[in-house]
Amino acid sequence: MRSLPKMMRAAAIDRYGGPEVLSIHRLPVPTPGAHEVLIALYAAGVGGWDADMRDGWSPSGRKRFPLVLGTDGAGTVAAIGSRVRGFKIGDRVYAYSFDNPKGGFYAEYVAVPANSVAHTPRQLDFLHAGAIPATGLTALQGVDDALHVRRGETVIVHGAAGGVGSLALQFAKLRGARVLATARGMDGVKFVRRLGADVAVDGRRGDIAAAARRLAPEGVDAVVAFAGGKALTRCLDAIRRGGRLAYPNGVEPKPRKRRGLKITSYDADVGVRQFERLNRAVDEADLKVPIAKVYTLANAARAHKRLAAGHVLGKIVLRIR
């Protein structure tokens, strides 16, 4: 710890509000506890949940300012707690810690529980590894744990051009499914086709029912949804009786219950086994991690403005160092 700086740069907020409340602060480098890992971050993911917290939402009650945002990222191990095993100084790691007690990932350093950290997949650099802990775990667990997608099934990935959906599409293909991907606009449709979708359709203006009939005349087996609204309702209309729908908590508006349809909402779990599964899937799928835009830490507010503008193909990432 003696070789580490005492202070660090972080993008934090002193009050709730729009993107403009994000600014660079000088804050103390967090000290890892006995079961924690201190990571020198190179990249951090930017997600819609970060904007929700910036606006004032908190899953654990009132927050203290300044508040450092960010739930995931990648870097190297800078220090380890006395009870931590399996990591050494300098290891390349990525991590996901939602609502992290010692501050978020928009910073030069973050201290997180060791079970929220894993060695990065071999083929990913820091930017791409930093983009996928939250989205990768959410996508894989939607496909594997919530839907139990099997080879030969037909699956709609609704919202397939976003940070989570673009990975879920590839994981569904890895499991042997035929995939109908919905995306917004012609650029979104072309984007998901490049990622391997068997059929792609504009979720707002396209005929989802007709596209689904071409893929599965008797109805699709399952839908994994990363967006709500009328387009999701049209996706549900395409599911066969006895089919399944899964969506992560936070999708709004929530889909209504339907007779003959199993609906599962879920949150991404984090842990050693979950990261091991993600690493295997990344390797087996030869995963493409689409990055929509890279911003420096100093431009975190601009990253949130881009997020607010919508129609993000892939994931927005902060380059920390």
Sequence and secondary structure as in RCSB ss.txt:
>XXXX:A:sequence
MRSLPKMMRAAAIDRYGGPEVLSIHRLPVPTPGAHEVLIALYAAGVGGWDADMRDGWSPSGRKRFPLVLGTDGAG
TVAAIGSRVRGFKIGDRVYAYSFDNPKGGFYAEYVAVPANSVAHTPRQLDFLHAGAIPATGLTALQGVDDALHVR
RGETVIVHGAAGGVGSLALQFAKLRGARVLATARGMDGVKFVRRLGADVAVDGRRGDIAAAARRLAPEGVDAVVA
FAGGKALTRCLDAIRRGGRLAYPNGVEPKPRKRRGLKITSYDADVGVRQFERLNRAVDEADLKVPIAKVYTLANA
ARAHKRLAAGHVLGKIVLRIR
>XXXX:A:secstr
 TTS SEEEEEEESS  SGGGEEEEEEE     TTEEEEEEEEEEE HHHHHHHHT  TTS   SSEE  SEEEE
EEEEE TT  S  TT EEEEE TT TT  SSBSEEEEEGGGEEE  TT  HHHHHHSHHHHHHHHHIIIIIS   
TT EEEEETTTBTTHHHHHHHHHHTT EEEEEESHHHHHHHHHHTT SEEEETTTS HHHHHHHH TT EEEEEE
S  SHHHHHHHHTEEEEEEEEEETT SS     TT EEEEE    SHHHHHHHHHHHHHTT    EEEEEEGGGH
HHHHHHHHH    BEEEEE  
